[in-house]
Structure formats: structure tokens, C-alpha cells
Amino acid sequence: MNALNVIRKPVVTEKSSLLEEKKVYAFWVNPKSTKIDIKKAFKSLYGVDVAQVRLITVSPKLRKLRKGSYNKRLETLKAYISLKGKKQLDLNKFEKADKESKEPLLAIGKKSPAKKTAKPKTTAKKTK
């Protein structure tokens, strides 16, 4: 699997921010990935050694919508990744690298060009 397809995004909650002090980071990962895939992808993306990977399957939940219908959320996989040594991880490193690859469409402060609609021209002359 490609490293970008394995690790989707970091989990941003109070619990995950408290775990970062203990060098444990939480990420949403692809449900088809294994611990070995996650370890290799994390090493290639962030460049740090991984001590342990723990996986938690988040069960699907039902959400009630209007008129008595229900929507079922998908089953997802969360990974808790422990680092070796005393290294700290900057979670913004991966996000900045992802944003730099995309070119900005417009400069800041400029409005987007509006689509021009063709108006039919009338060539009929008024006669008296």
C-alpha cells in the first residue's frame, strides 16, 4: 500500500493531545491496512522509528435522520503509534508538505473571475 493511502489524518481530541506528552500519537488509518503497513508508512512520512502500533476498530453507529430513517456510519480504524527514544513529532510537517504540492489557484486578495454570460444583441431598429 502507498503511505498516503495508509495514514489518513491525525485524531484531534483532548485524549489524543494528552497522549502526545507520552509520545503516543493517534491517527485514522485505512481499515484494510496492517500494523506492519502502518509502521512502514509512518517511518516514510515522518522519518521517526516506531516502537509499537495498537489498533482499535471503531464500530459503526446509527444516526437518526428526518422522518424515522437512519444513516449508518462506516466502520473505521484508529491507530495509536508509540515512538522510540525521546523524539517528538510535529504533526504539521505532513500537512504542510501536502499543501505545498498543490498550486494556489488565485493570489490572496483577488476576486475569482466571474463567468460571463453571453447576452443576445438586438439589432432591430426602431422605425416611425
N, C-alpha and C positions, 0 to 999 in steps of 0.2 A: 504494500500500500504506500501511496505517496504521503509524505509527512504532513502536508497541508490538509489531506483528507482524513488523517487520523485524529489530530487535535483540532477541535472546532473553535472553542473560546474558553477563557477562564471563567470560573464561577465567582461572581461578585456578590458576596453576602457577608454578614457580620461574622459568622462562624469561620468562613474561609480567610477573612482578614486577620482573625486571631490566630489561625493556624500558620499563617505566613511567618509569625515570630518564631515558630518552632521549625522553620524550613520545610514545611509541608504545604504544597500548592494544590488547589482543586481546579480541575478542568472538565468541561464537557467534551466527550470523545465519541468517535464513531462506534455504534453498537456492535459492529462486526469486527472491531479491532481486538487484538490480544494484548496481554501485558508486555510481551516482547516487542510488538509493533509500537506501542506507546512509548516504551523506553528508548527505542531507536529514533523515533520521530522527535522526542523531546531533546535528545542529545544533538540531533542535527539542527533543530530550530534554535535552541537556546545555548548550546555549547557547554552544558554542565553535565556532570555524572549523576546518574540516578541511583539511589540506594534501594528504594522499594516503591512498588506500584500496587495500590489497593484499588479494586474496582467495586462500585456499588451500582446495582441496577435499580433505577428509579421506575417504579411501577406506573402503568398508565392510570389516569384518573378520569372520571366523568365530570363534565361541566354541563350544567343545565342552561339551555337556551330558551328562547321565547316559545310559547305555545306547547310546552311539555316535551320538546325534543332535546336530545342530549348530544354532546360532542365528546368524543373520546380522544384524549391526548395520547401521543405516541410513547412507547417505552424508550427511555433514554439511558445512557450510561455515563456515570461520573467517575473520574479517576482522581485519587489522592496520591500525589507524587512527592516522595521524600528525597532530599538531596544529600549527597555525600559531602563530608567536610564542613567548612564554615562559610561556604559560598552563599550569597544572597542572590535572588533572581529579580530582574527588572521586567515586569510583565508588559511594559510599554514598548520594549525592544522589538518584539514581534509585530505589534500593531503598527509601529512607525515604519518598519520595513515593508509592510503590506501597503500602507498608504503611499509610500514613495514610488511604488511601481506604477501607480495609476497617475496619468497626467491630468492636471486640473482642466476642466472644460472652459472656465472663464476666470478672468482675474477678479480679485476681490474688489467690490465697489462698483463693478459694471453690471448693468442690467442685461438679462438674456435677450437676444434678438427675437422680436415678436414675428410671428408668421404673418406675411402679408397676404391678404385675400384679394383676389382679382375682382374689381368692380366692373360691371359691364358699362361700356361707354355708350352714351346716347349721341347719335349723330343726326337725329331728326331736327330740322329747323322749324321754328315757328313761322307760320305764314298767316297774313291778314288779308 
